[in-house]
Amino acid sequence: MNDQNVEYLKERVFFLGFGDKLNAELEKNIKAQKDQFQLPIQGEFNKGDKKEVVDFMLDFSKSKQNDMYFLNNYKATLKSDDPEKERSQTFYINKGNGVTAKEAYNLLEGRAVHKKLTNKDGDPYEAWLQLNPKKEENGNHKVQQFHSAWGYDVNKSLEKHPIKELTDPEQKERLIKSLEKGNLQQVTYTRNNKEEKMFLEANPKDRNVIVYDAQMVKQFQGIKEHKGEKAEVSKSQDENSSEKKKSDKKDVSEEPDALEKKAKGRKMSV
């Protein structure tokens, strides 16, 4: 067994947000010299007052040239009481880096994630990623990328809203980083000398942020377009509205987040 390779894989698994509870099974399978093996783990993520569950299956394989093992990809499945509504995606790992467990959950929820990536020539670039709700023939959802040329600036989008946290540089930075990870982030709106709890998510597709009230009812969604294109005025939606717009959510790629929480037992809690 290549101990250095094993330690590297343990580090990658932890760095991708899966904790260290798979270490024993990882060593066991590598010692057995299996050509391929898979390791399951379950994650729990908070959404308001409830928890959502994601099943992960990590896929490992042995090199045909030597005794090195690689983490190739993992499949994430967002569970639902209705199996027809379950959503899955296979996320591929590039040189040990990829979408983290928490980012995978956010993408499966339909939100966008900002990632640092590399192209086929090894050149770095950044893009927002989102999954298309429609499945491809291979069972995956198409991953759409919104590059810098698309013109989405989450900071400028936030400044159009009366968000209390923007007045403090540290809180503002944390807010932007959270939105870039694809999180649904709580903020405080200050209007008419009153404070209101709201939730935001980044929306690169329409170059804005989507706003929800404390009951998770979408409040409005403006669409800002490039020069020469028509601008669509924002519309309010209330809880009893019969018209519910469905936002197209689109695509995913790679790079990890070292701040993901450790798993407990064979479950991760975030």
C-alpha positions in Angstrom: 0.0 0.0 0.0 1.3 3.4 -0.9 1.0 5.3 2.4 1.7 8.7 0.8 -1.1 8.1 -1.7 -3.5 7.1 1.0 -2.8 10.2 3.1 -3.3 12.4 0.0 -6.7 10.8 -0.6 -7.7 11.3 3.0 -6.8 14.9 2.7 -8.7 15.4 -0.5 -11.8 13.7 0.9 -11.7 16.0 3.9 -11.0 19.1 1.8 -14.1 18.3 -0.3 -16.2 18.5 2.8 -16.7 14.8 3.6 -14.9 14.7 6.9 -12.6 11.9 8.1 -15.1 9.1 8.9 -14.3 7.4 5.6 -10.7 6.9 6.4 -10.9 3.4 7.8 -12.9 2.1 4.8 -10.6 3.9 2.4 -7.5 2.2 3.8 -9.3 -1.2 4.0 -10.2 -1.1 0.3 -6.8 0.1 -0.8 -5.1 -2.7 1.2 -7.3 -5.2 -0.6 -5.9 -3.9 -3.9 -9.3 -3.5 -5.5 -9.3 -2.1 -9.0 -12.3 0.0 -8.2 -14.5 0.7 -5.1 -17.1 3.1 -3.9 -17.7 4.6 -0.4 -21.1 6.0 0.7 -21.7 8.8 3.1 -24.8 10.9 3.9 -24.9 14.6 4.5 -27.5 16.7 6.4 -28.0 20.3 5.5 -30.2 23.0 7.1 -32.9 24.7 5.2 -34.8 27.0 7.5 -36.3 24.9 10.3 -35.9 21.6 8.5 -33.0 19.4 7.5 -32.4 18.1 4.0 -30.5 14.9 3.2 -28.0 14.2 0.5 -26.6 10.7 -0.3 -23.1 10.8 -1.6 -21.2 7.9 -3.3 -17.5 8.5 -3.8 -15.8 6.6 -6.7 -12.2 5.5 -6.4 -10.0 3.5 -8.9 -6.5 2.1 -9.1 -4.0 3.2 -11.7 -3.2 0.6 -14.4 0.4 1.7 -14.4 1.2 1.6 -10.6 -0.2 1.3 -7.1 -1.7 4.8 -7.0 -5.4 5.3 -6.4 -7.5 8.2 -7.5 -10.8 9.8 -6.4 -12.5 10.2 -9.8 -15.9 11.6 -9.0 -18.8 11.4 -6.6 -22.5 11.1 -7.1 -24.8 13.3 -5.0 -28.5 12.6 -4.6 -30.8 15.2 -2.9 -33.4 13.0 -1.2 -37.2 13.6 -1.2 -40.3 11.9 0.3 -41.3 11.6 -3.4 -38.7 9.5 -5.3 -39.8 11.2 -8.5 -38.6 14.5 -7.1 -35.1 13.3 -6.1 -32.3 15.1 -7.9 -28.9 13.6 -8.7 -25.6 14.8 -10.2 -22.2 13.3 -10.7 -19.4 15.7 -9.9 -16.0 15.1 -11.4 -12.7 15.7 -9.6 -9.8 17.4 -11.3 -6.4 17.0 -9.7 -8.0 16.5 -6.3 -10.2 19.6 -6.7 -13.9 19.8 -7.3 -17.3 20.9 -6.1 -17.5 20.5 -2.3 -20.3 18.5 -0.6 -22.0 21.7 0.5 -21.7 23.3 -2.9 -23.1 20.1 -4.5 -26.2 20.4 -2.2 -26.6 24.1 -3.1 -26.4 23.2 -6.8 -28.9 20.4 -6.5 -31.2 22.9 -4.7 -31.0 25.0 -7.9 -28.7 27.8 -6.7 -25.5 29.1 -8.4 -22.0 28.6 -7.1 -18.9 30.7 -8.0 -15.8 28.6 -8.7 -12.2 29.0 -9.7 -11.6 26.7 -12.6 -9.0 25.7 -15.2 -9.5 25.2 -18.9 -8.1 22.4 -21.0 -4.9 24.3 -21.5 -4.5 24.6 -17.7 -5.3 28.4 -17.7 -7.2 29.6 -14.6 -10.6 31.4 -14.9 -13.6 32.0 -12.7 -17.3 31.4 -13.4 -20.7 31.0 -11.8 -22.1 27.5 -12.2 -25.7 26.3 -12.2 -27.5 23.1 -13.0 -30.2 23.0 -15.6 -33.4 21.4 -14.1 -33.7 19.2 -17.2 -31.8 16.0 -17.2 -29.5 14.9 -20.1 -29.6 11.5 -21.6 -26.7 10.4 -19.3 -28.8 11.2 -16.2 -26.8 14.3 -15.3 -28.0 17.9 -15.5 -26.2 20.2 -17.9 -23.8 22.6 -16.2 -24.1 26.1 -17.4 -21.2 28.6 -16.8 -21.6 32.3 -16.5 -18.2 33.8 -17.2 -17.0 37.4 -16.3 -18.0 38.5 -19.8 -21.6 37.8 -18.9 -21.4 40.9 -16.7 -22.7 39.6 -13.4 -21.4 41.5 -10.4 -22.9 40.2 -7.1 -21.5 43.2 -5.2 -23.3 45.7 -7.4 -26.5 43.7 -7.2 -26.4 43.7 -3.4 -25.9 47.5 -3.3 -29.3 48.0 -4.9 -30.9 46.6 -1.7 -31.3 48.2 1.8 -29.1 45.5 3.5 -27.8 46.4 6.9 -24.8 44.0 6.7 -23.4 46.0 3.8 -22.5 48.9 6.1 -19.9 46.7 7.8 -16.9 45.7 5.6 -16.4 42.4 7.4 -20.1 41.4 7.3 -20.3 42.4 3.6 -17.3 40.2 2.7 -18.8 37.3 4.6 -22.1 37.8 2.8 -20.5 37.8 -0.6 -18.4 34.7 0.1 -21.5 32.9 1.4 -23.5 33.8 -1.8 -20.5 32.6 -3.9 -20.7 29.2 -2.2 -24.3 29.0 -3.3 -25.8 29.5 0.2 -29.2 30.9 0.9 -28.0 33.7 3.1 -30.0 35.5 5.8 -29.7 39.3 5.9 -31.4 42.3 7.5 -33.4 44.8 5.5 -33.7 48.3 6.9 -36.8 50.1 5.5 -38.9 52.9 7.0 -36.9 52.7 10.3 -37.8 49.0 10.6 -35.7 45.9 10.3 -36.9 42.8 8.4 -35.3 39.4 8.1 -34.8 38.4 4.5 -32.9 35.6 2.6 -30.9 36.1 -0.5 -29.4 33.9 -3.2 -27.2 34.8 -6.1 -28.8 34.8 -9.5 -26.2 35.2 -12.3 -28.6 34.1 -15.0 -30.6 37.4 -14.5 -27.7 39.4 -13.1 -29.4 40.1 -9.8 -30.1 38.5 -6.4 -33.3 36.7 -5.5 -35.0 37.8 -2.3 -37.2 35.8 0.0 -39.0 37.0 3.1 -38.8 35.2 6.5 -41.4 32.7 5.4 -39.3 31.9 2.2 -41.8 33.6 -0.1 -40.0 35.1 -3.1 -40.4 38.9 -3.0 -39.2 40.2 -6.3 -36.8 39.4 -9.1 -35.4 42.1 -11.3 -33.7 41.3 -14.6 -30.8 43.6 -15.5 -29.5 43.2 -19.1 -26.6 44.5 -21.1 -26.8 47.7 -23.1 -29.0 47.4 -26.1 -31.2 44.8 -24.5 -34.6 45.5 -23.0 -34.9 45.6 -19.2 -37.7 43.8 -17.5 -39.3 45.5 -14.5 -39.4 43.6 -11.2 -42.7 42.0 -10.1 -43.8 41.4 -6.6 -45.1 38.0 -5.6 -47.1 37.3 -2.5 -47.9 34.0 -0.7 -51.4 33.7 -2.3 -50.4 34.6 -5.8 -51.6 32.1 -8.4 -48.7 33.0 -10.7 -45.4 31.4 -9.7 -42.4 31.9 -11.9 -39.9 29.1 -12.1 -36.4 30.3 -12.6 -34.2 28.2 -14.8 -31.3 27.0 -12.7 -28.2 26.0 -14.6 -24.7 24.3 -14.3 -21.4 23.1 -12.3 -17.5 22.5 -12.2 -14.6 22.6 -9.8 -12.6 23.6 -6.8 -12.9 22.8 -3.0 -13.7 24.6 0.2 -11.5 23.9 3.2 -14.1 25.3 5.6 -16.6 22.4 5.2 -17.5 20.8 8.5 -16.4 17.3 9.6 -18.7 14.4 9.3 -20.1 12.7 12.4 -20.3 8.9 12.2 -21.3 8.1 8.6 -23.3 11.3 8.5 -22.2 14.9 7.8 -24.1 17.7 9.5 -23.8 21.2 8.0 
